[in-house]
Amino acid sequence: MSTATMLISCPDQRGLVAAVANFVFENGGNIVQSAQHTDHGEGVFFQRVEFETTGFQIPNSEISQAFAPIATRLNMDYSVRFPTDVARVAVLASKQGHCLYDLLFRFRMGELRAEVPLVASNHPDHEGAVGFLGHDYSYLPVVDGDKAAQEKTLLSLLEAKKIDLVVLARYMQVLSPAFVNAFPHRIINIHHSFLPAFVGARPYHQAFERGVKLVGVTAHYATADLDQGPIIDQDVVRVSHRDSIEDLIRKGRDLEKAVLARAVRAHLEHRVIVYGNKTVVFGV
């Protein structure tokens, strides 16, 4: 099935759903999925609509432009994606490889649909495994503490590879505001804590010292404010007084893999709308 997916946000008002449905109907399309949400406190309407384009009277390349008059009249922000729009993803990692390898296997199996032309790290540890899986690996160490030079090289690589999405798979380097601003809402980070609790270093040790009964992880878009970006996905796992720090870390790593994969999938499937410092994430 050939489809188009449209994400819409705008001030809430009468006739929004009808306007979108009529656009699809009048041009010979058929809606196959539709979901919507209204933030009544903010007065903002959100919608994700997927419709068939086989037999659609407007070519794919002109759908966005054809919808523009409706969007202008209703003050809509919108975007249109097609199954042929395959994102180019860069995965960044440091020494820990559990999230990196989990993502690469999901890409390989087709569970996450994207191209991965670059895996980069500030450590050489994963070069053999990543090469075996068929991806280019760039070892980018921070030499003499010059993080700015390392970041400049990384940005050049991302530009050369025409990267659409950057995934921080436990990449333990703080990105500069300039780097983050080069990929607005296109850098996904996995934080090994249930933000906003236990921020900073050694969150599992902090959790252990507090005797928590739940360990959580958070996937979010990176912003210039460290660990404060819009949250895409979170989850928790139960722990008890019998669990050691090592148990907490093991359970947390399992959760990190699943939550990061869900967040990446939601982004790739055009299911996330960012507004303010929050997100609307439409389910499958």
N, C-alpha and C positions, 0 to 999 in steps of 0.2 A: 504494500500500500504506500503510495506517495502522499506525504502529508506536509503541512506547514504548522509550526507551533508559534503562537503569539503570546507574549507576556505584556500585560497592560497594568498601569497604575495611574490614578487620576483622582481629583476630588469626587466624592460620592454625590450622585445626582440621579434623577429619574432617567430611564431609557438607555442606560449603559449596555446592559446585556442585550437588549433589542437591537441596538446599533451594530454591535459586533455580529450578532446572528444574522441580521439582514444583509450585512456586507457579504458574509459567506454565502447565504442563500441566493442573493441576487446575481452572484457571479458563478453559480452552478456548483458550489461546494457542498460538503456534508460534514457537520461537526461530529467527531468521533470521541472526543473527550473535552470536558469543560469543568473548571473548578473556579470558585470565586471566594473572596473574603472581604469584609468591610471592617475597618478599624473605626468603630463609632466614636471613640475618644478623639481621634485625629481627623475623622471625616474623610478617610481615604479608602478608595475602592481598588481591589486587586483582582486580576483574572488571568488564568492560563487557559487558552483554548487551542485545541489541535483539530485541524480539519483536512479532509482529503483534497488533494490538488489534481488528481486525475480527472480530466475534463473541465478543470477550472478555466474560466474565460480569461484570466489574467496570467501571463507567464510568471514563474517564480521570481524572476529578476525584477518584476514591476509591482509585486504585491505590496511591498512596504510603501512605495510611492503612492499607489492607488488608495491605500488606507489613510494617507496623511490628511486629507481634508476632514475626515471624521475625527481623527485625533486632535486636529487643531480646534475644531468646533467644541469638543468636549474636554479640552485641556489635558489630553492623555500623553503620558510617556509610554512608549511601546517599542518592542523589538520583535523581529520575525526570524525564525531559524528553520532550517530544512535538514532532513536526514543526511543530505550530502555535505552538510557543514561539519566536517570532522575536525575537532579541535587538535591543536598541536600542544602537547603537554611536556613540561620539563619537571622532573622530580629531583628535589634536592635533599640530601641526607648527610648526616655526620657519621659517627661510629656505629650507632645502633641501627641495625638493618631490618628489624621486624616489619615496620610499616612500608619500607621501600620494597622488600621482596613480595610482600602481600599484594601491593598495588601492581607490580610488574606481572605477577601471575594472573591477576584479574584482567589486566589489559590483554595478556596473551590468550586467555580463554574467551575473550570477547564480552565478558561481564561488564567491563568499562570500555566504552567505544571511543577510542581516540588514538592518535599517533603519539609515540614517545620518542622524539628524535634526540633527546638529551637527558642524561642523568649526570648530576654534578655533585661533588662532595669536597669538603675541606680535608678529607682523609682518603688514603688510597685503598682502604680495606675492601671495598665492594667491587673493585674493577674487574676481577676475574669472573665473578658470578653475573654481573651485569652484562659483560661481554658475551658470556655463554648464552644469555637470554636474548642476545641480538640487538643490544642498544649501545649507543656511543656513551662512553664514560669520560668525564673531564675531572681530573684531580686538580683542585684549585686551593692550594694551601695559603694560609695567611702568613706571609713572609715578614719576619721582623716586626710583627704586630701591625703591619700596614693593611688594615681591613679595607680602607678606601680603595687601594689598588686592586685587591682581590675582588671587591664588589664591582669595580669598573670592568674588569675582565669578564666577570659573570654576566653583567648586563650586555656586553658586546656579544657574547655567545648567544644569549637569549634573543637578541635582535637578529643575529645572523641566521638562527634556526627558525625565525618567525614564530616564536612561541606565543600561544594564546593564553595559557593557564600555567601558573607555577604552583607546585604542590610541595609544601615543606613537610617531608616525611621524617620528622624528628631531626630537622636541620638546626643545629644548636649555635647558630650565629644570628645576632641581632641585626636586622636589616635597617638601613638608613631610611629616613623619610623620603629622600629622593628616589630610592629604589622602589619603595612601596608605592609612591605616587606614579611611577611609570607603569604600574599594573593595577589600576584602581578596581577593587573587588574582583581581582583575578589572581590573587595569591591566597591559597588555602593552607592554614596551619592546623596541626593537631597539637593540643596542649594537654599534657598529662596531669590534668587537674580539672575539677568541676568548677570552671570559672563562674563567678568571680572569687571563689574561695581558693585559698592556698596558692596564691600567685608567686612567681619567682622561682628560685632554685629549690631542689630537693622537696617537691610537694608530697611525695609518698612518705618521706621522713616526717614532714609536718603533720600529715594525716595520722601517722602511727603514734606520734606524740600526743595527739588530741584524742586518741582512742576512737576514731570514727567507725561507724558501722556500714558506711557506704563509701566506695571509691568511685570517682567519676572522671570522665574525660570530655574534652570540648573541641569541636572543630569549628573554626571561625575564619572569616576573611581577615587578613593582616592589614593593619592600618599603622599610621605613624605613631599612635599611642600603643605601646607594647601590651599585647594580650588584652586589648580592649575593643577589638573589632567586632563587627556583626556576627552573631553566633548562627551557624548553619545546623549543627547537630550536636547532641549530647547524649550520654548514657551513663548508667551507674551499675555497679556490681556489689553485692553484699559481701562484707567481711566480718570477722568476729575477733574476739579477744585471743583466739588460738592462732590467728594468722601472724606470721612474722613479717618484717619489712620485705623480705624476699618474696613472700606470698603475695603481698600487696602489689609489688612490682610486676610479678608474673600475671596476676589477674588484670592489672592495669594495661599491660602490653596487649593482651588479647582484646581488650576493649578498644584500645587506641586503633588497632587495625580495622575493626568493624566500623567504628564511627568515622574515621577518615575516609574509608571507602564509600560510605553512604553519602558523605558530604560531597565528595568528588563526583559521584554519580548524579546527585541532584543538580550540581552545576552543569555537568555535561549534557544532561537531558533538559536543560532550559526550564528548571523548576523553581528557581530562586529569584525573588525580587528583593532588593535591598532598599530600605527607606529609613532615613535617619541612621541610627546605629542598631537597627533591628532588621530581621528578614522575615519574609513570608516564604515558606517552603511548601510547595504543593506536592502531595503524595502521589504515588503511582496509582 
